[in-house]
Amino acid sequence: MVSANRQNNKLTMETADLIATLGVSLLLIAFFLQSFKFIKAESYIYCLLNLFGAAIAGYASWLIPFIPFVILEAVWSLVAVLSLISLYRSQKFHVKQSEQI
């Protein structure tokens, strides 16, 4: 019985590790691209990389379960969603403004 639980835990950790690696990789790619001015922080790609990276890393944290990181990644995802909404609204406003001119 104990060995079966250990095997399940090992499987869960390996799965969580793979999922976390994907999520953290997306976050690091976003950080790298923005830091070296390949993309702007006010771009869809930056916000989407942060949203998906944080959501995936948060899910991996949920699997192990490590609640402080679940909270961190949930907030990170929320900020990314709010940034996407703000970006969409500002671009929509600029389009409407240019049509009036």
ABEGO torsion letter per residue (X at the ends): XAAAAAAAAAAAAAAAAAAAAAAAAAAAAAAAAAAAGABBAABAAAAAAAAAAAAAAAAAAAAOBBAAAAAAAAAAAAAAAAAAAAAAAAAAAAAAAAAAX
